[in-house]
Every structure is written in structure tokens, then in C-alpha cells.
Amino acid sequence: MNILVSCNDTYVMPLKVMLYSFFESNRSSSPHHIYMLQSDLSPQGNESVGSMVASLGGVYHSIDVDSGSYANADTRIHIS
């Protein structure tokens, strides 16, 4: 299964909790590919998520995106 996610350093821990739950609930269908769409995730945050995905048997793909690409995107107060 392919999963697209996005976060910054503030949401690394909630993302890891979600991914852990996903992997635990979907053990029979693998490998799972996790695509991280990011523009401001630190190298440490990126490595943390990638290491966890690998430890759960998944394949991690980090995709750097220019933050200007979504500068005019509709946002809400709780979405960075």
C-alpha cells in the first residue's frame, strides 16, 4: 500500500503514532511505501520517521517540495 503524508517537526511524534498503528493493523499486506511530502522537516525528524518505517518493514521515500508551491493554499488556524 502507498501512503502519502506530510508534517513538520511539531507533528513528527503524532505522525509516528499514526504510522505505527497503520503498520500494526496492516501486517498481512506488505511492503508498505510511505511517501513524506515535506519542505521544512529537519534532517533529524526525517531520519526519525524513516528509521521507524524501516524498522516496521516499510519503505520510506522523502520528497522535498519548495514551500512556494503551496504558498496560496487554503489553510486553517491549526494547519501550518
C-alpha positions as a Markdown table, in Angstrom:
| # | Residue | x | y | z |
|---|---|---|---|---|
| 1 | Met | 0.0 | 0.0 | 0.0 |
| 2 | Asn | 1.2 | 3.5 | -0.7 |
| 3 | Ile | 0.6 | 6.2 | 1.9 |
| 4 | Leu | 1.3 | 10.0 | 1.4 |
| 5 | Val | 2.0 | 12.0 | 4.5 |
| 6 | Ser | 3.2 | 15.5 | 5.3 |
| 7 | Cys | 4.4 | 17.1 | 8.5 |
| 8 | Asn | 6.9 | 19.4 | 10.1 |
| 9 | Asp | 8.9 | 18.8 | 13.3 |
| 10 | Thr | 6.0 | 19.7 | 15.5 |
| 11 | Tyr | 4.0 | 16.7 | 14.2 |
| 12 | Val | 6.7 | 14.0 | 13.9 |
| 13 | Met | 5.5 | 12.2 | 17.1 |
| 14 | Pro | 1.8 | 12.2 | 16.1 |
| 15 | Leu | 2.8 | 11.0 | 12.6 |
| 16 | Lys | 4.9 | 8.2 | 14.1 |
| 17 | Val | 2.0 | 7.1 | 16.3 |
| 18 | Met | -0.3 | 7.0 | 13.2 |
| 19 | Leu | 2.2 | 5.1 | 11.2 |
| 20 | Tyr | 2.8 | 2.6 | 13.9 |
| 21 | Ser | -0.9 | 2.0 | 14.2 |
| 22 | Phe | -1.2 | 1.6 | 10.4 |
| 23 | Phe | 1.6 | -0.9 | 10.3 |
| 24 | Glu | 0.2 | -2.9 | 13.2 |
| 25 | Ser | -3.2 | -3.0 | 11.6 |
| 26 | Asn | -1.9 | -4.0 | 8.1 |
| 27 | Arg | 0.7 | -6.6 | 8.7 |
| 28 | Ser | -0.5 | -9.0 | 6.1 |
| 29 | Ser | -0.3 | -6.7 | 3.1 |
| 30 | Ser | 3.3 | -5.5 | 2.6 |
| 31 | Pro | 5.5 | -3.9 | 1.7 |
| 32 | His | 4.0 | -0.5 | 2.5 |
| 33 | His | 5.6 | 2.6 | 0.9 |
| 34 | Ile | 5.4 | 5.8 | 2.9 |
| 35 | Tyr | 5.9 | 9.0 | 0.9 |
| 36 | Met | 6.8 | 12.0 | 3.1 |
| 37 | Leu | 6.0 | 15.3 | 1.3 |
| 38 | Gln | 7.9 | 17.9 | 3.1 |
| 39 | Ser | 9.5 | 21.4 | 2.9 |
| 40 | Asp | 10.6 | 22.2 | 6.4 |
| 41 | Leu | 11.2 | 18.9 | 8.2 |
| 42 | Ser | 14.6 | 18.8 | 9.9 |
| 43 | Pro | 17.1 | 16.1 | 9.0 |
| 44 | Gln | 16.6 | 14.6 | 12.5 |
| 45 | Gly | 12.8 | 14.5 | 12.1 |
| 46 | Asn | 13.1 | 13.0 | 8.6 |
| 47 | Glu | 15.6 | 10.3 | 9.9 |
| 48 | Ser | 13.4 | 9.5 | 12.8 |
| 49 | Val | 10.4 | 8.8 | 10.7 |
| 50 | Gly | 12.4 | 6.9 | 8.1 |
| 51 | Ser | 14.1 | 4.7 | 10.7 |
| 52 | Met | 10.8 | 3.8 | 12.3 |
| 53 | Val | 9.2 | 3.0 | 8.9 |
| 54 | Ala | 12.2 | 0.8 | 8.1 |
| 55 | Ser | 12.1 | -1.0 | 11.5 |
| 56 | Leu | 8.4 | -1.8 | 10.8 |
| 57 | Gly | 9.3 | -3.3 | 7.4 |
| 58 | Gly | 8.2 | -0.4 | 5.3 |
| 59 | Val | 9.9 | 1.6 | 2.6 |
| 60 | Tyr | 10.4 | 5.3 | 3.2 |
| 61 | His | 10.5 | 8.0 | 0.5 |
| 62 | Ser | 11.3 | 11.6 | 1.4 |
| 63 | Ile | 10.1 | 14.1 | -1.2 |
| 64 | Asp | 11.4 | 17.7 | -0.9 |
| 65 | Val | 8.9 | 20.3 | -2.0 |
| 66 | Asp | 9.5 | 24.0 | -2.5 |
| 67 | Ser | 7.3 | 25.7 | 0.1 |
| 68 | Gly | 6.4 | 28.3 | -2.5 |
| 69 | Ser | 4.5 | 25.6 | -4.4 |
| 70 | Tyr | 1.6 | 25.8 | -1.9 |
| 71 | Ala | 2.0 | 29.4 | -0.6 |
| 72 | Asn | -1.6 | 30.3 | -1.7 |
| 73 | Ala | -3.1 | 27.0 | -0.4 |
| 74 | Asp | -6.2 | 27.3 | 1.7 |
| 75 | Thr | -5.2 | 26.8 | 5.4 |
| 76 | Arg | -6.9 | 26.7 | 8.8 |
| 77 | Ile | -5.6 | 28.1 | 12.1 |
| 78 | His | -4.5 | 24.6 | 13.2 |
| 79 | Ile | -2.7 | 23.7 | 10.0 |
| 80 | Ser | 0.8 | 25.0 | 9.4 |
